[in-house]
Amino acid sequence: KIMLISQVMNGLLLPVILILMLLLVTRKSLMGELAASRTYAIFCWALCALLIALDLFLLAATTGVV
């Protein structure tokens, strides 16, 4: 039971960390020439949105809504 709860919490916190990381790596003022390209940033934001959608589904499934 505790393993399931820890994995759900891990999955729910992952998008928060991922968003913060994406905000950092896409800033040209911070990363300079090593900043992520526009194409790569769009791809990463799309994957982040997919991950958030999957997390919402996981939350709904865990609470019994779905």
All heavy atoms as TSV, in Angstrom:
chain	resi	resn	atom	element	x	y	z
A	1	LYS	N	N	0.831	-1.202	0.000
A	1	LYS	CA	C	0.000	0.000	0.000
A	1	LYS	C	C	0.873	1.262	0.000
A	1	LYS	O	O	0.596	2.199	-0.732
A	1	LYS	CB	C	-0.919	-0.051	1.224
A	1	LYS	CG	C	-1.776	1.143	1.413
A	1	LYS	CD	C	-3.129	0.953	0.826
A	1	LYS	CE	C	-3.969	2.150	1.194
A	1	LYS	NZ	N	-5.016	2.369	0.298
A	2	ILE	N	N	1.899	1.270	0.839
A	2	ILE	CA	C	2.773	2.442	0.911
A	2	ILE	C	C	3.560	2.631	-0.382
A	2	ILE	O	O	3.840	3.759	-0.790
A	2	ILE	CB	C	3.707	2.377	2.148
A	2	ILE	CG1	C	4.350	3.728	2.421
A	2	ILE	CG2	C	4.779	1.334	1.968
A	2	ILE	CD1	C	3.444	4.699	3.062
A	3	MET	N	N	3.895	1.519	-1.058
A	3	MET	CA	C	4.597	1.616	-2.340
A	3	MET	C	C	3.709	2.276	-3.390
A	3	MET	O	O	4.185	3.092	-4.185
A	3	MET	CB	C	5.029	0.224	-2.816
A	3	MET	CG	C	6.137	-0.394	-2.003
A	3	MET	SD	S	7.675	0.485	-2.214
A	3	MET	CE	C	8.131	-0.090	-3.830
A	4	LEU	N	N	2.434	1.941	-3.410
A	4	LEU	CA	C	1.508	2.548	-4.359
A	4	LEU	C	C	1.380	4.038	-4.105
A	4	LEU	O	O	1.432	4.848	-5.042
A	4	LEU	CB	C	0.138	1.874	-4.267
A	4	LEU	CG	C	-0.950	2.475	-5.149
A	4	LEU	CD1	C	-0.611	2.286	-6.619
A	4	LEU	CD2	C	-2.296	1.891	-4.824
A	5	ILE	N	N	1.248	4.421	-2.857
A	5	ILE	CA	C	1.120	5.838	-2.519
A	5	ILE	C	C	2.378	6.604	-2.910
A	5	ILE	O	O	2.302	7.703	-3.463
A	5	ILE	CB	C	0.805	5.998	-1.018
A	5	ILE	CG1	C	-0.579	5.449	-0.718
A	5	ILE	CG2	C	0.897	7.458	-0.592
A	5	ILE	CD1	C	-0.910	5.346	0.745
A	6	SER	N	N	3.548	6.023	-2.655
A	6	SER	CA	C	4.792	6.708	-3.002
A	6	SER	C	C	4.936	6.860	-4.516
A	6	SER	O	O	5.417	7.889	-5.002
A	6	SER	CB	C	5.996	5.971	-2.421
A	6	SER	OG	O	6.197	4.744	-3.078
A	7	GLN	N	N	4.508	5.866	-5.281
A	7	GLN	CA	C	4.592	5.958	-6.740
A	7	GLN	C	C	3.595	6.978	-7.297
A	7	GLN	O	O	3.901	7.699	-8.248
A	7	GLN	CB	C	4.366	4.589	-7.371
A	7	GLN	CG	C	5.504	3.621	-7.144
A	7	GLN	CD	C	6.816	4.165	-7.677
A	7	GLN	OE1	O	6.901	4.625	-8.803
A	7	GLN	NE2	N	7.839	4.139	-6.845
A	8	VAL	N	N	2.418	7.051	-6.699
A	8	VAL	CA	C	1.437	8.058	-7.130
A	8	VAL	C	C	1.967	9.455	-6.833
A	8	VAL	O	O	1.885	10.356	-7.675
A	8	VAL	CB	C	0.069	7.813	-6.452
A	8	VAL	CG1	C	-0.869	8.982	-6.675
A	8	VAL	CG2	C	-0.556	6.527	-6.975
A	9	MET	N	N	2.545	9.644	-5.657
A	9	MET	CA	C	3.108	10.956	-5.315
A	9	MET	C	C	4.273	11.303	-6.252
A	9	MET	O	O	4.409	12.457	-6.673
A	9	MET	CB	C	3.584	10.964	-3.854
A	9	MET	CG	C	2.462	10.920	-2.854
A	9	MET	SD	S	1.283	12.263	-3.045
A	9	MET	CE	C	2.295	13.669	-2.707
A	10	ASN	N	N	5.095	10.316	-6.582
A	10	ASN	CA	C	6.192	10.528	-7.511
A	10	ASN	C	C	5.663	10.973	-8.869
A	10	ASN	O	O	6.180	11.917	-9.474
A	10	ASN	CB	C	7.008	9.238	-7.640
A	10	ASN	CG	C	8.241	9.420	-8.478
A	10	ASN	OD1	O	8.777	10.511	-8.577
A	10	ASN	ND2	N	8.693	8.340	-9.083
A	11	GLY	N	N	4.623	10.317	-9.339
A	11	GLY	CA	C	4.035	10.675	-10.622
A	11	GLY	C	C	3.393	12.051	-10.620
A	11	GLY	O	O	3.417	12.761	-11.623
A	12	LEU	N	N	2.815	12.447	-9.495
A	12	LEU	CA	C	2.171	13.751	-9.417
A	12	LEU	C	C	3.171	14.893	-9.282
A	12	LEU	O	O	2.909	16.008	-9.731
A	12	LEU	CB	C	1.183	13.784	-8.251
A	12	LEU	CG	C	-0.040	12.881	-8.402
A	12	LEU	CD1	C	-0.888	12.932	-7.150
A	12	LEU	CD2	C	-0.865	13.273	-9.617
A	13	LEU	N	N	4.320	14.629	-8.681
A	13	LEU	CA	C	5.328	15.677	-8.526
A	13	LEU	C	C	6.217	15.829	-9.753
A	13	LEU	O	O	6.822	16.880	-9.952
A	13	LEU	CB	C	6.183	15.396	-7.292
A	13	LEU	CG	C	5.461	15.549	-5.966
A	13	LEU	CD1	C	6.374	15.128	-4.822
A	13	LEU	CD2	C	4.986	16.973	-5.761
A	14	LEU	N	N	6.287	14.804	-10.578
A	14	LEU	CA	C	7.142	14.846	-11.765
A	14	LEU	C	C	6.812	16.012	-12.703
A	14	LEU	O	O	7.732	16.716	-13.140
A	14	LEU	CB	C	7.079	13.513	-12.511
A	14	LEU	CG	C	7.871	13.439	-13.813
A	14	LEU	CD1	C	9.359	13.575	-13.530
A	14	LEU	CD2	C	7.574	12.155	-14.534
A	15	PRO	N	N	5.548	16.283	-13.031
A	15	PRO	CA	C	5.281	17.408	-13.946
A	15	PRO	C	C	5.718	18.759	-13.382
A	15	PRO	O	O	6.168	19.621	-14.136
A	15	PRO	CB	C	3.764	17.376	-14.135
A	15	PRO	CG	C	3.373	15.990	-13.819
A	15	PRO	CD	C	4.329	15.522	-12.774
A	16	VAL	N	N	5.632	18.943	-12.083
A	16	VAL	CA	C	6.057	20.215	-11.483
A	16	VAL	C	C	7.551	20.422	-11.710
A	16	VAL	O	O	7.982	21.487	-12.157
A	16	VAL	CB	C	5.722	20.230	-9.974
A	16	VAL	CG1	C	6.264	21.487	-9.312
A	16	VAL	CG2	C	4.225	20.096	-9.752
A	17	ILE	N	N	8.338	19.397	-11.430
A	17	ILE	CA	C	9.782	19.478	-11.627
A	17	ILE	C	C	10.104	19.649	-13.111
A	17	ILE	O	O	10.975	20.439	-13.488
A	17	ILE	CB	C	10.474	18.216	-11.073
A	17	ILE	CG1	C	10.147	18.012	-9.603
A	17	ILE	CG2	C	11.971	18.259	-11.316
A	17	ILE	CD1	C	10.598	19.117	-8.697
A	18	LEU	N	N	9.391	18.922	-13.965
A	18	LEU	CA	C	9.631	18.995	-15.400
A	18	LEU	C	C	9.335	20.387	-15.948
A	18	LEU	O	O	10.098	20.913	-16.768
A	18	LEU	CB	C	8.781	17.948	-16.122
A	18	LEU	CG	C	9.011	17.763	-17.602
A	18	LEU	CD1	C	10.456	17.380	-17.872
A	18	LEU	CD2	C	8.081	16.710	-18.141
A	19	ILE	N	N	8.265	21.005	-15.498
A	19	ILE	CA	C	7.929	22.363	-15.944
A	19	ILE	C	C	9.021	23.343	-15.538
A	19	ILE	O	O	9.455	24.185	-16.336
A	19	ILE	CB	C	6.552	22.795	-15.409
A	19	ILE	CG1	C	5.451	22.034	-16.137
A	19	ILE	CG2	C	6.348	24.299	-15.542
A	19	ILE	CD1	C	4.077	22.206	-15.531
A	20	LEU	N	N	9.485	23.233	-14.299
A	20	LEU	CA	C	10.552	24.132	-13.851
A	20	LEU	C	C	11.826	23.931	-14.659
A	20	LEU	O	O	12.496	24.899	-15.026
A	20	LEU	CB	C	10.818	23.915	-12.358
A	20	LEU	CG	C	9.681	24.335	-11.421
A	20	LEU	CD1	C	10.000	23.942	-9.990
A	20	LEU	CD2	C	9.404	25.818	-11.533
A	21	MET	N	N	12.160	22.693	-14.956
A	21	MET	CA	C	13.346	22.422	-15.769
A	21	MET	C	C	13.193	22.973	-17.181
A	21	MET	O	O	14.133	23.565	-17.735
A	21	MET	CB	C	13.619	20.919	-15.816
A	21	MET	CG	C	14.161	20.354	-14.530
A	21	MET	SD	S	14.398	18.587	-14.582
A	21	MET	CE	C	15.571	18.421	-15.899
A	22	LEU	N	N	12.007	22.809	-17.768
A	22	LEU	CA	C	11.791	23.322	-19.125
A	22	LEU	C	C	11.861	24.843	-19.160
A	22	LEU	O	O	12.353	25.430	-20.122
A	22	LEU	CB	C	10.441	22.843	-19.664
A	22	LEU	CG	C	10.401	21.401	-20.127
A	22	LEU	CD1	C	8.976	20.996	-20.495
A	22	LEU	CD2	C	11.334	21.181	-21.286
A	23	LEU	N	N	11.359	25.482	-18.118
A	23	LEU	CA	C	11.451	26.938	-18.060
A	23	LEU	C	C	12.912	27.386	-18.016
A	23	LEU	O	O	13.267	28.408	-18.610
A	23	LEU	CB	C	10.698	27.471	-16.838
A	23	LEU	CG	C	9.181	27.416	-16.922
A	23	LEU	CD1	C	8.564	27.814	-15.590
A	23	LEU	CD2	C	8.660	28.304	-18.037
A	24	LEU	N	N	13.737	26.628	-17.335
A	24	LEU	CA	C	15.158	26.982	-17.254
A	24	LEU	C	C	15.904	26.730	-18.555
A	24	LEU	O	O	16.675	27.586	-19.012
A	24	LEU	CB	C	15.831	26.210	-16.121
A	24	LEU	CG	C	15.434	26.600	-14.701
A	24	LEU	CD1	C	16.092	25.681	-13.700
A	24	LEU	CD2	C	15.788	28.044	-14.422
A	25	VAL	N	N	15.705	25.574	-19.164
A	25	VAL	CA	C	16.503	25.233	-20.354
A	25	VAL	C	C	16.064	25.978	-21.607
A	25	VAL	O	O	16.805	26.000	-22.590
A	25	VAL	CB	C	16.519	23.711	-20.629
A	25	VAL	CG1	C	17.116	22.957	-19.471
A	25	VAL	CG2	C	15.158	23.184	-20.991
A	26	THR	N	N	14.900	26.596	-21.600
A	26	THR	CA	C	14.463	27.348	-22.775
A	26	THR	C	C	14.805	28.843	-22.682
A	26	THR	O	O	14.589	29.570	-23.649
A	26	THR	CB	C	12.942	27.191	-22.996
A	26	THR	OG1	O	12.248	27.587	-21.820
A	26	THR	CG2	C	12.591	25.756	-23.342
A	27	ARG	N	N	15.352	29.276	-21.562
A	27	ARG	CA	C	15.718	30.688	-21.403
A	27	ARG	C	C	17.088	30.968	-22.015
A	27	ARG	O	O	18.098	30.483	-21.545
A	27	ARG	CB	C	15.727	31.077	-19.928
A	27	ARG	CG	C	14.343	31.176	-19.342
A	27	ARG	CD	C	14.369	31.581	-17.909
A	27	ARG	NE	N	14.900	32.929	-17.781
A	27	ARG	CZ	C	15.194	33.474	-16.613
A	27	ARG	NH1	N	15.012	32.809	-15.498
A	27	ARG	NH2	N	15.670	34.697	-16.555
A	28	LYS	N	N	17.092	31.758	-23.072
A	28	LYS	CA	C	18.352	32.123	-23.742
A	28	LYS	C	C	19.232	32.975	-22.821
A	28	LYS	O	O	20.444	32.867	-22.858
A	28	LYS	CB	C	18.067	32.893	-25.026
A	28	LYS	CG	C	17.408	32.067	-26.089
A	28	LYS	CD	C	18.407	31.672	-27.117
A	28	LYS	CE	C	17.663	31.024	-28.265
A	28	LYS	NZ	N	18.359	29.875	-28.758
A	29	SER	N	N	18.594	33.823	-21.990
A	29	SER	CA	C	19.374	34.683	-21.101
A	29	SER	C	C	20.126	33.880	-20.048
A	29	SER	O	O	21.167	34.305	-19.560
A	29	SER	CB	C	18.458	35.702	-20.423
A	29	SER	OG	O	17.493	35.045	-19.613
A	30	LEU	N	N	19.622	32.722	-19.714
A	30	LEU	CA	C	20.265	31.879	-18.714
A	30	LEU	C	C	21.229	30.873	-19.347
A	30	LEU	O	O	22.353	30.702	-18.888
A	30	LEU	CB	C	19.198	31.134	-17.903
A	30	LEU	CG	C	19.694	30.195	-16.819
A	30	LEU	CD1	C	20.386	30.980	-15.715
A	30	LEU	CD2	C	18.553	29.382	-16.267
A	31	MET	N	N	20.794	30.234	-20.425
A	31	MET	CA	C	21.566	29.138	-21.012
A	31	MET	C	C	22.472	29.574	-22.165
A	31	MET	O	O	23.348	28.823	-22.573
A	31	MET	CB	C	20.620	28.041	-21.518
A	31	MET	CG	C	19.788	27.391	-20.437
A	31	MET	SD	S	20.768	26.506	-19.238
A	31	MET	CE	C	21.367	25.172	-20.225
A	32	GLY	N	N	22.227	30.755	-22.704
A	32	GLY	CA	C	23.057	31.227	-23.820
A	32	GLY	C	C	22.847	30.355	-25.049
A	32	GLY	O	O	21.723	30.019	-25.407
A	33	GLU	N	N	23.946	29.968	-25.695
A	33	GLU	CA	C	23.839	29.170	-26.922
A	33	GLU	C	C	23.453	27.726	-26.639
A	33	GLU	O	O	23.125	26.971	-27.554
A	33	GLU	CB	C	25.149	29.210	-27.694
A	33	GLU	CG	C	26.295	28.520	-26.999
A	33	GLU	CD	C	27.585	28.616	-27.785
A	33	GLU	OE1	O	27.877	29.708	-28.305
A	33	GLU	OE2	O	28.284	27.590	-27.858
A	34	LEU	N	N	23.466	27.316	-25.379
A	34	LEU	CA	C	23.090	25.947	-25.010
A	34	LEU	C	C	21.596	25.796	-24.749
A	34	LEU	O	O	21.133	24.704	-24.412
A	34	LEU	CB	C	23.877	25.498	-23.771
A	34	LEU	CG	C	25.394	25.446	-23.937
A	34	LEU	CD1	C	26.047	25.096	-22.622
A	34	LEU	CD2	C	25.778	24.460	-25.021
A	35	ALA	N	N	20.850	26.879	-24.899
A	35	ALA	CA	C	19.407	26.821	-24.681
A	35	ALA	C	C	18.756	25.906	-25.714
A	35	ALA	O	O	19.258	25.739	-26.833
A	35	ALA	CB	C	18.801	28.218	-24.773
A	36	ALA	N	N	17.660	25.304	-25.322
A	36	ALA	CA	C	16.947	24.390	-26.212
A	36	ALA	C	C	16.388	25.161	-27.408
A	36	ALA	O	O	15.928	26.298	-27.273
A	36	ALA	CB	C	15.818	23.701	-25.455
A	37	SER	N	N	16.423	24.534	-28.568
A	37	SER	CA	C	15.887	25.169	-29.772
A	37	SER	C	C	14.361	25.244	-29.684
A	37	SER	O	O	13.737	24.573	-28.866
A	37	SER	CB	C	16.290	24.375	-31.009
A	37	SER	OG	O	15.647	23.104	-31.010
A	38	ARG	N	N	13.785	26.052	-30.531
A	38	ARG	CA	C	12.332	26.239	-30.511
A	38	ARG	C	C	11.602	24.930	-30.827
A	38	ARG	O	O	10.628	24.581	-30.179
A	38	ARG	CB	C	11.930	27.320	-31.502
A	38	ARG	CG	C	10.438	27.625	-31.485
A	38	ARG	CD	C	10.093	28.780	-32.383
A	38	ARG	NE	N	10.835	29.989	-32.083
A	38	ARG	CZ	C	10.430	30.921	-31.225
A	38	ARG	NH1	N	9.304	30.762	-30.589
A	38	ARG	NH2	N	11.154	32.001	-31.016
A	39	THR	N	N	12.099	24.190	-31.799
A	39	THR	CA	C	11.477	22.915	-32.172
A	39	THR	C	C	11.535	21.920	-31.024
A	39	THR	O	O	10.537	21.270	-30.696
A	39	THR	CB	C	12.175	22.316	-33.409
A	39	THR	OG1	O	12.170	23.282	-34.451
A	39	THR	CG2	C	11.502	21.045	-33.860
A	40	TYR	N	N	12.701	21.829	-30.401
A	40	TYR	CA	C	12.856	20.901	-29.284
A	40	TYR	C	C	11.994	21.331	-28.094
A	40	TYR	O	O	11.409	20.497	-27.407
A	40	TYR	CB	C	14.329	20.820	-28.879
A	40	TYR	CG	C	14.603	19.789	-27.827
A	40	TYR	CD1	C	14.482	18.436	-28.108
A	40	TYR	CD2	C	14.975	20.162	-26.541
A	40	TYR	CE1	C	14.730	17.479	-27.147
A	40	TYR	CE2	C	15.226	19.213	-25.577
A	40	TYR	CZ	C	15.103	17.878	-25.881
A	40	TYR	OH	O	15.336	16.940	-24.927
A	41	ALA	N	N	11.904	22.637	-27.854
A	41	ALA	CA	C	11.091	23.142	-26.750
A	41	ALA	C	C	9.610	22.828	-26.979
A	41	ALA	O	O	8.913	22.421	-26.042
A	41	ALA	CB	C	11.302	24.641	-26.581
A	42	ILE	N	N	9.128	22.986	-28.204
A	42	ILE	CA	C	7.732	22.667	-28.511
A	42	ILE	C	C	7.476	21.180	-28.290
A	42	ILE	O	O	6.454	20.791	-27.707
A	42	ILE	CB	C	7.385	23.096	-29.947
A	42	ILE	CG1	C	7.365	24.616	-30.048
A	42	ILE	CG2	C	6.054	22.502	-30.391
A	42	ILE	CD1	C	7.267	25.144	-31.456
A	43	PHE	N	N	8.403	20.345	-28.730
A	43	PHE	CA	C	8.281	18.906	-28.522
A	43	PHE	C	C	8.237	18.577	-27.030
A	43	PHE	O	O	7.400	17.783	-26.577
A	43	PHE	CB	C	9.460	18.203	-29.207
A	43	PHE	CG	C	9.501	16.728	-28.980
A	43	PHE	CD1	C	8.589	15.892	-29.598
A	43	PHE	CD2	C	10.454	16.168	-28.152
A	43	PHE	CE1	C	8.619	14.519	-29.392
A	43	PHE	CE2	C	10.495	14.807	-27.939
A	43	PHE	CZ	C	9.577	13.979	-28.556
A	44	CYS	N	N	9.111	19.187	-26.252
A	44	CYS	CA	C	9.152	18.925	-24.812
A	44	CYS	C	C	7.898	19.411	-24.107
A	44	CYS	O	O	7.380	18.736	-23.215
A	44	CYS	CB	C	10.387	19.586	-24.202
A	44	CYS	SG	S	11.915	18.773	-24.654
A	45	TRP	N	N	7.384	20.576	-24.484
A	45	TRP	CA	C	6.156	21.080	-23.868
A	45	TRP	C	C	4.963	20.187	-24.219
A	45	TRP	O	O	4.077	19.973	-23.388
A	45	TRP	CB	C	5.888	22.526	-24.294
A	45	TRP	CG	C	6.732	23.505	-23.536
A	45	TRP	CD1	C	7.747	24.254	-24.041
A	45	TRP	CD2	C	6.665	23.825	-22.143
A	45	TRP	NE1	N	8.308	25.018	-23.046
A	45	TRP	CE2	C	7.658	24.784	-21.872
A	45	TRP	CE3	C	5.852	23.396	-21.102
A	45	TRP	CZ2	C	7.869	25.309	-20.605
A	45	TRP	CZ3	C	6.063	23.930	-19.828
A	45	TRP	CH2	C	7.056	24.870	-19.593
A	46	ALA	N	N	4.944	19.651	-25.434
A	46	ALA	CA	C	3.866	18.731	-25.814
A	46	ALA	C	C	3.933	17.447	-24.988
A	46	ALA	O	O	2.903	16.947	-24.514
A	46	ALA	CB	C	3.951	18.416	-27.307
A	47	LEU	N	N	5.132	16.932	-24.796
A	47	LEU	CA	C	5.289	15.742	-23.952
A	47	LEU	C	C	4.919	16.035	-22.508
A	47	LEU	O	O	4.328	15.190	-21.820
A	47	LEU	CB	C	6.714	15.214	-24.036
A	47	LEU	CG	C	7.075	14.477	-25.313
A	47	LEU	CD1	C	8.533	14.033	-25.267
A	47	LEU	CD2	C	6.167	13.303	-25.544
A	48	CYS	N	N	5.236	17.219	-22.038
A	48	CYS	CA	C	4.876	17.612	-20.677
A	48	CYS	C	C	3.353	17.687	-20.531
A	48	CYS	O	O	2.800	17.253	-19.520
A	48	CYS	CB	C	5.520	18.955	-20.351
A	48	CYS	SG	S	5.328	19.452	-18.640
A	49	ALA	N	N	2.685	18.216	-21.539
A	49	ALA	CA	C	1.214	18.280	-21.505
A	49	ALA	C	C	0.618	16.874	-21.503
A	49	ALA	O	O	-0.352	16.608	-20.780
A	49	ALA	CB	C	0.703	19.078	-22.700
A	50	LEU	N	N	1.200	15.970	-22.288
A	50	LEU	CA	C	0.746	14.582	-22.290
A	50	LEU	C	C	0.940	13.946	-20.918
A	50	LEU	O	O	0.054	13.251	-20.409
A	50	LEU	CB	C	1.494	13.780	-23.358
A	50	LEU	CG	C	1.198	12.285	-23.402
A	50	LEU	CD1	C	-0.250	12.036	-23.801
A	50	LEU	CD2	C	2.159	11.595	-24.333
A	51	LEU	N	N	2.076	14.193	-20.300
A	51	LEU	CA	C	2.351	13.658	-18.970
A	51	LEU	C	C	1.358	14.191	-17.942
A	51	LEU	O	O	0.885	13.439	-17.081
A	51	LEU	CB	C	3.782	13.991	-18.556
A	51	LEU	CG	C	4.240	13.472	-17.220
A	51	LEU	CD1	C	4.265	11.941	-17.230
A	51	LEU	CD2	C	5.593	14.006	-16.861
A	52	ILE	N	N	1.015	15.458	-18.022
A	52	ILE	CA	C	0.036	16.043	-17.104
A	52	ILE	C	C	-1.331	15.404	-17.311
A	52	ILE	O	O	-2.032	15.079	-16.346
A	52	ILE	CB	C	-0.014	17.575	-17.273
A	52	ILE	CG1	C	1.280	18.189	-16.758
A	52	ILE	CG2	C	-1.217	18.165	-16.545
A	52	ILE	CD1	C	1.451	19.643	-17.078
A	53	ALA	N	N	-1.709	15.179	-18.567
A	53	ALA	CA	C	-2.990	14.522	-18.850
A	53	ALA	C	C	-3.008	13.107	-18.283
A	53	ALA	O	O	-3.994	12.671	-17.682
A	53	ALA	CB	C	-3.254	14.503	-20.349
A	54	LEU	N	N	-1.911	12.385	-18.441
A	54	LEU	CA	C	-1.830	11.035	-17.891
A	54	LEU	C	C	-1.860	11.052	-16.365
A	54	LEU	O	O	-2.450	10.169	-15.734
A	54	LEU	CB	C	-0.570	10.331	-18.392
A	54	LEU	CG	C	-0.574	9.937	-19.860
A	54	LEU	CD1	C	0.801	9.436	-20.279
A	54	LEU	CD2	C	-1.642	8.908	-20.147
A	55	ASP	N	N	-1.243	12.062	-15.764
A	55	ASP	CA	C	-1.282	12.186	-14.306
A	55	ASP	C	C	-2.690	12.467	-13.806
A	55	ASP	O	O	-3.104	11.951	-12.767
A	55	ASP	CB	C	-0.343	13.281	-13.826
A	55	ASP	CG	C	1.059	12.779	-13.619
A	55	ASP	OD1	O	1.253	11.544	-13.569
A	55	ASP	OD2	O	1.973	13.609	-13.507
A	56	LEU	N	N	-3.417	13.291	-14.539
A	56	LEU	CA	C	-4.807	13.553	-14.152
A	56	LEU	C	C	-5.647	12.283	-14.248
A	56	LEU	O	O	-6.494	12.019	-13.391
A	56	LEU	CB	C	-5.397	14.668	-15.016
A	56	LEU	CG	C	-4.816	16.059	-14.772
A	56	LEU	CD1	C	-5.383	17.054	-15.781
A	56	LEU	CD2	C	-5.081	16.516	-13.347
A	57	PHE	N	N	-5.399	11.483	-15.276
A	57	PHE	CA	C	-6.092	10.211	-15.400
A	57	PHE	C	C	-5.713	9.275	-14.250
A	57	PHE	O	O	-6.561	8.601	-13.679
A	57	PHE	CB	C	-5.784	9.551	-16.746
A	57	PHE	CG	C	-6.441	8.225	-16.912
A	57	PHE	CD1	C	-7.799	8.137	-17.175
A	57	PHE	CD2	C	-5.708	7.052	-16.790
A	57	PHE	CE1	C	-8.418	6.902	-17.312
A	57	PHE	CE2	C	-6.310	5.822	-16.931
A	57	PHE	CZ	C	-7.671	5.748	-17.189
A	58	LEU	N	N	-4.428	9.246	-13.900
A	58	LEU	CA	C	-3.973	8.426	-12.771
A	58	LEU	C	C	-4.635	8.862	-11.475
A	58	LEU	O	O	-5.085	8.025	-10.686
A	58	LEU	CB	C	-2.451	8.523	-12.631
A	58	LEU	CG	C	-1.831	7.857	-11.399
A	58	LEU	CD1	C	-1.940	6.341	-11.504
A	58	LEU	CD2	C	-0.389	8.282	-11.243
A	59	LEU	N	N	-4.715	10.160	-11.266
A	59	LEU	CA	C	-5.368	10.676	-10.065
A	59	LEU	C	C	-6.836	10.304	-10.031
A	59	LEU	O	O	-7.362	9.867	-8.996
A	59	LEU	CB	C	-5.189	12.196	-9.991
A	59	LEU	CG	C	-5.733	12.888	-8.750
A	59	LEU	CD1	C	-5.013	12.386	-7.512
A	59	LEU	CD2	C	-5.573	14.371	-8.883
A	60	ALA	N	N	-7.504	10.415	-11.172
A	60	ALA	CA	C	-8.920	10.054	-11.235
A	60	ALA	C	C	-9.108	8.563	-11.018
A	60	ALA	O	O	-10.036	8.135	-10.332
A	60	ALA	CB	C	-9.506	10.483	-12.582
A	61	ALA	N	N	-8.236	7.753	-11.577
A	61	ALA	CA	C	-8.348	6.304	-11.420
A	61	ALA	C	C	-8.045	5.877	-9.989
A	61	ALA	O	O	-8.664	4.949	-9.469
A	61	ALA	CB	C	-7.405	5.605	-12.391
A	62	THR	N	N	-7.101	6.541	-9.350
A	62	THR	CA	C	-6.736	6.192	-7.987
A	62	THR	C	C	-7.835	6.557	-7.000
A	62	THR	O	O	-8.091	5.828	-6.053
A	62	THR	CB	C	-5.418	6.909	-7.588
A	62	THR	OG1	O	-4.414	6.566	-8.533
A	62	THR	CG2	C	-4.969	6.503	-6.205
A	63	THR	N	N	-8.509	7.676	-7.241
A	63	THR	CA	C	-9.574	8.102	-6.335
A	63	THR	C	C	-10.900	7.447	-6.651
A	63	THR	O	O	-11.860	7.630	-5.905
A	63	THR	CB	C	-9.734	9.639	-6.366
A	63	THR	OG1	O	-10.023	10.036	-7.715
A	63	THR	CG2	C	-8.488	10.327	-5.867
A	64	GLY	N	N	-10.973	6.713	-7.743
A	64	GLY	CA	C	-12.194	6.005	-8.079
A	64	GLY	C	C	-13.186	6.789	-8.903
A	64	GLY	O	O	-14.323	6.382	-9.078
A	65	VAL	N	N	-12.771	7.918	-9.447
A	65	VAL	CA	C	-13.667	8.726	-10.277
A	65	VAL	C	C	-13.895	8.054	-11.619
A	65	VAL	O	O	-14.990	8.076	-12.165
A	65	VAL	CB	C	-13.088	10.155	-10.468
A	65	VAL	CG1	C	-13.925	10.968	-11.427
A	65	VAL	CG2	C	-12.969	10.840	-9.124
A	66	VAL	N	N	-12.836	7.441	-12.158
A	66	VAL	CA	C	-12.947	6.773	-13.472
A	66	VAL	C	C	-13.177	5.292	-13.252
A	66	VAL	O	O	-12.585	4.633	-12.475
A	66	VAL	CB	C	-11.669	6.996	-14.303
A	66	VAL	CG1	C	-11.722	6.198	-15.587
A	66	VAL	CG2	C	-11.506	8.463	-14.600
